[in-house]
Amino acid sequence: STPIYDQGKLSGAAVVFKDISERKRNEEALQAAHLELARMKERLEEENAYLQEEFSEQHNFKDIIG
């Protein structure tokens, strides 16, 4: 706040407020997107491990048959 003086005497104050609702919504949306990306990354890593195991098993099968 900023004091307002009238003839040297304090007569009031000026206060400025800023609405940060949109900023908070954006922060929450960004946080949700980050969480979703983390979940997707985890799922991709699981799928990659599964596919590598499947490929490895198929490759070994070919070596056994000749």
Z-matrix of the N, CA and C atoms (Angstrom, degrees):
N
C 1 1.451
C 2 1.523 1 109.49
N 3 1.306 2 113.76 1 156.29
C 4 1.457 3 120.74 2 -180.00
C 5 1.521 4 108.45 3 -121.87
N 6 1.329 5 117.34 4 125.16
C 7 1.464 6 119.05 5 179.93
C 8 1.531 7 111.41 6 -69.40
N 9 1.324 8 115.38 7 146.28
C 10 1.464 9 121.80 8 176.49
C 11 1.528 10 107.03 9 -116.08
N 12 1.328 11 114.68 10 125.61
C 13 1.461 12 120.47 11 -178.60
C 14 1.521 13 110.00 12 -110.19
N 15 1.316 14 115.24 13 144.65
C 16 1.464 15 122.34 14 174.52
C 17 1.516 16 106.79 15 -127.49
N 18 1.317 17 115.48 16 111.56
C 19 1.459 18 123.17 17 -178.06
C 20 1.529 19 111.03 18 54.95
N 21 1.344 20 114.59 19 43.80
C 22 1.457 21 120.28 20 176.06
C 23 1.517 22 114.67 21 83.34
N 24 1.330 23 117.51 22 -6.90
C 25 1.466 24 120.17 23 179.92
C 26 1.527 25 109.52 24 -106.52
N 27 1.315 26 114.87 25 141.07
C 28 1.457 27 120.51 26 177.81
C 29 1.517 28 109.13 27 -65.70
N 30 1.325 29 115.83 28 121.88
C 31 1.468 30 118.96 29 -178.11
C 32 1.534 31 112.20 30 -118.52
N 33 1.312 32 117.54 31 -6.05
C 34 1.461 33 119.50 32 -179.98
C 35 1.516 34 111.03 33 170.64
N 36 1.300 35 113.45 34 -168.96
C 37 1.463 36 119.53 35 179.28
C 38 1.523 37 108.53 36 -148.71
N 39 1.307 38 114.32 37 147.95
C 40 1.463 39 120.37 38 175.75
C 41 1.528 40 107.56 39 -106.49
N 42 1.323 41 115.40 40 129.54
C 43 1.462 42 121.10 41 -178.39
C 44 1.527 43 108.32 42 -125.46
N 45 1.318 44 115.79 43 137.51
C 46 1.460 45 121.00 44 179.59
C 47 1.531 46 108.25 45 -118.74
N 48 1.323 47 115.54 46 130.23
C 49 1.458 48 121.65 47 176.04
C 50 1.521 49 108.38 48 -115.96
N 51 1.298 50 115.38 49 147.33
C 52 1.456 51 119.83 50 178.74
C 53 1.528 52 108.10 51 -124.19
N 54 1.320 53 115.93 52 128.01
C 55 1.463 54 121.39 53 178.25
C 56 1.528 55 108.69 54 -77.04
N 57 1.329 56 115.82 55 116.46
C 58 1.466 57 120.10 56 -179.45
C 59 1.533 58 111.26 57 -108.14
N 60 1.318 59 117.03 58 19.71
C 61 1.469 60 121.50 59 -178.52
C 62 1.526 61 111.61 60 -57.49
N 63 1.326 62 116.53 61 -47.58
C 64 1.464 63 120.14 62 -178.93
C 65 1.524 64 110.76 63 -63.84
N 66 1.312 65 116.48 64 -40.39
C 67 1.463 66 120.81 65 178.66
C 68 1.529 67 110.48 66 -61.54
N 69 1.331 68 116.90 67 -43.72
C 70 1.462 69 121.02 68 179.13
C 71 1.528 70 110.74 69 -64.08
N 72 1.327 71 117.14 70 -41.48
C 73 1.472 72 120.48 71 177.68
C 74 1.527 73 110.25 72 -61.63
N 75 1.319 74 116.41 73 -42.55
C 76 1.464 75 120.67 74 178.73
C 77 1.527 76 111.42 75 -63.80
N 78 1.331 77 116.66 76 -41.02
C 79 1.462 78 120.51 77 178.04
C 80 1.527 79 110.54 78 -62.72
N 81 1.338 80 116.65 79 -42.65
C 82 1.462 81 120.90 80 179.32
C 83 1.530 82 111.04 81 -65.64
N 84 1.326 83 116.81 82 -40.32
C 85 1.466 84 120.67 83 178.27
C 86 1.527 85 110.38 84 -64.78
N 87 1.315 86 116.60 85 -40.75
C 88 1.460 87 120.86 86 178.49
C 89 1.524 88 110.64 87 -64.40
N 90 1.320 89 116.21 88 -41.87
C 91 1.459 90 120.87 89 178.59
C 92 1.537 91 110.44 90 -63.47
N 93 1.328 92 117.48 91 -41.99
C 94 1.468 93 121.50 92 178.28
C 95 1.525 94 110.59 93 -64.36
N 96 1.323 95 117.25 94 -40.90
C 97 1.466 96 121.24 95 178.85
C 98 1.528 97 110.48 96 -64.52
N 99 1.321 98 116.37 97 -39.97
C 100 1.463 99 120.75 98 178.67
C 101 1.534 100 110.21 99 -63.33
N 102 1.320 101 116.66 100 -42.56
C 103 1.459 102 121.10 101 178.46
C 104 1.527 103 110.84 102 -63.12
N 105 1.319 104 116.92 103 -42.82
C 106 1.466 105 121.21 104 178.62
C 107 1.528 106 110.66 105 -63.34
N 108 1.327 107 117.39 106 -41.23
C 109 1.468 108 120.28 107 177.18
C 110 1.524 109 111.35 108 -63.06
N 111 1.319 110 116.90 109 -39.17
C 112 1.465 111 120.44 110 178.21
C 113 1.527 112 110.20 111 -63.52
N 114 1.334 113 116.98 112 -41.29
C 115 1.472 114 120.58 113 177.51
C 116 1.528 115 110.91 114 -64.00
N 117 1.325 116 116.21 115 -43.23
C 118 1.465 117 120.23 116 179.85
C 119 1.527 118 110.92 117 -64.14
N 120 1.325 119 116.72 118 -39.82
C 121 1.464 120 121.28 119 178.52
C 122 1.523 121 109.93 120 -62.11
N 123 1.322 122 116.21 121 -44.32
C 124 1.459 123 120.33 122 179.59
C 125 1.535 124 110.56 123 -62.09
N 126 1.316 125 116.35 124 -43.77
C 127 1.471 126 119.65 125 179.24
C 128 1.529 127 111.15 126 -64.60
N 129 1.323 128 116.59 127 -41.49
C 130 1.469 129 120.04 128 177.65
C 131 1.524 130 111.48 129 -60.66
N 132 1.324 131 116.30 130 -41.42
C 133 1.461 132 120.07 131 178.89
C 134 1.525 133 110.72 132 -63.81
N 135 1.340 134 116.87 133 -40.19
C 136 1.464 135 120.61 134 177.56
C 137 1.530 136 110.93 135 -64.37
N 138 1.326 137 116.19 136 -45.36
C 139 1.467 138 120.49 137 179.43
C 140 1.527 139 110.98 138 -63.77
N 141 1.311 140 116.84 139 -39.70
C 142 1.461 141 121.25 140 179.07
C 143 1.526 142 110.52 141 -62.86
N 144 1.330 143 116.71 142 -43.88
C 145 1.464 144 120.28 143 178.58
C 146 1.526 145 110.44 144 -62.22
N 147 1.317 146 116.52 145 -42.19
C 148 1.468 147 120.77 146 178.55
C 149 1.528 148 110.98 147 -62.09
N 150 1.318 149 116.56 148 -47.38
C 151 1.465 150 120.21 149 -179.24
C 152 1.525 151 111.88 150 -64.63
N 153 1.323 152 116.89 151 -37.86
C 154 1.464 153 119.50 152 177.80
C 155 1.528 154 110.54 153 -63.90
N 156 1.331 155 116.10 154 -39.41
C 157 1.462 156 120.10 155 178.20
C 158 1.533 157 110.39 156 -65.82
N 159 1.322 158 116.64 157 -43.99
C 160 1.468 159 120.60 158 178.40
C 161 1.529 160 110.82 159 -60.95
N 162 1.308 161 116.40 160 -45.29
C 163 1.465 162 120.49 161 179.86
C 164 1.520 163 110.35 162 -62.73
N 165 1.321 164 116.24 163 -42.43
C 166 1.458 165 120.98 164 -179.65
C 167 1.526 166 110.65 165 -62.18
N 168 1.327 167 117.13 166 -43.16
C 169 1.464 168 121.01 167 178.72
C 170 1.524 169 110.73 168 -64.00
N 171 1.319 170 118.14 169 -42.53
C 172 1.466 171 121.38 170 179.56
C 173 1.525 172 110.64 171 -65.70
N 174 1.315 173 115.95 172 -40.12
C 175 1.466 174 120.43 173 -179.99
C 176 1.530 175 110.09 174 -64.04
N 177 1.307 176 117.85 175 -43.70
C 178 1.463 177 121.58 176 178.77
C 179 1.524 178 110.68 177 -64.84
N 180 1.315 179 117.38 178 -35.79
C 181 1.459 180 121.51 179 178.60
C 182 1.525 181 110.01 180 -62.27
N 183 1.314 182 117.28 181 -41.92
C 184 1.470 183 120.96 182 178.30
C 185 1.528 184 110.74 183 -63.25
N 186 1.343 185 117.28 184 -38.11
C 187 1.466 186 120.58 185 179.37
C 188 1.525 187 111.10 186 -65.78
N 189 1.321 188 116.86 187 -35.93
C 190 1.460 189 120.59 188 -179.27
C 191 1.528 190 110.55 189 -68.38
N 192 1.342 191 117.14 190 -43.84
C 193 1.464 192 121.87 191 -178.53
C 194 1.528 193 110.70 192 -70.64
N 195 1.285 194 116.20 193 -38.13
C 196 1.455 195 120.19 194 178.82
C 197 1.448 196 109.67 195 103.49
